[in-house]
Amino acid sequence: MTLPRPRRKPVVLAFFFNARGIAHAVFDGPRSLLRWGVKTANPKSVENRCEKALALVLLFRPSVIVVQDCDGELSRCTKSVRETIEQLATHAHERKIEIARYSRSDVLSAFAPHRAHTKHQIALAIAEILPELAPHIPPKRKQWQGEAHRMAFFDAASLALTYYADERR
């Protein structure tokens, strides 16, 4: 007699790519964050970013990969970020992993019920949903300051939470 295998919860792996590197957030439910992090990609090449992202895909074996939609409304992506996302999408397709893309506008819509309209407000809303992240919220930046490195993680988490809030899927 063989015992049935326990069902594995679907894992959602969200990536946010920027000029510094890669941020990721791994969820197995909308209020269940498994792991998160920010990796610097040096050199900042498409191949380097893809290599780091694919290592995380192999580690977590996600059911869904969520990335930013570079062609969406309010989205700003560099050429290398676009290329990285396209290469990652190709690898996901080869491995039969669903890929979901959300624009900045989609994220703002998902966080509208929280009255979050800026990155900092979205980070605060994420900390309400996932209290373990509250100590990691960067201070609100002044106009002349650069963005805190760890804000990229909140960008990745916002993409994952937008995926869970998306009624179209």
RANOR-V687683 format. One line per field, one symbol per residue. phi: phi as a letter, one per 30 degrees, with the letter a starting at -180 (. if undefined). psi: psi as a letter, one per 20 degrees, with the letter a starting at -180 (. if undefined). burial: + if it has 9 or more other ideal C-beta (glycine too) atoms within 8 Angstrom, else -. Layout:
phi=???
psi=???
burial=???
//
This chain:
phi=.cddddddddcccccbcbddlbcbbcbbldbbddaalbcdcbddceddddeddddddddchddbccbdcdcddidbbdeddeddddddddddddchcdbcbbdeddddddcedchcbbeddddddddddbedcedcddddddedcdddedddddddddddddedddddd
psi=ppqqppppqpppopqopahhcpqqppqkriknpgqrrpppopqlrgggggggghhhghgimqhppprqoiirpjqoqrghgggggggghghgghjlpqpppprhggghghjhhjkoirgghggghghhhnhiigijpqqpqrhiqrpqgihhghgghhgghhghioih.
burial=----------++++++++-+++++++++----+--+-++-+--+-+-+++-+++-++--+-+-+++++++-+--+-+--++++++-+++-+++---+-++++++++++-+++-+-+--+++++++++--+--+---++--+-----+--+++++++++++++++-+---
//
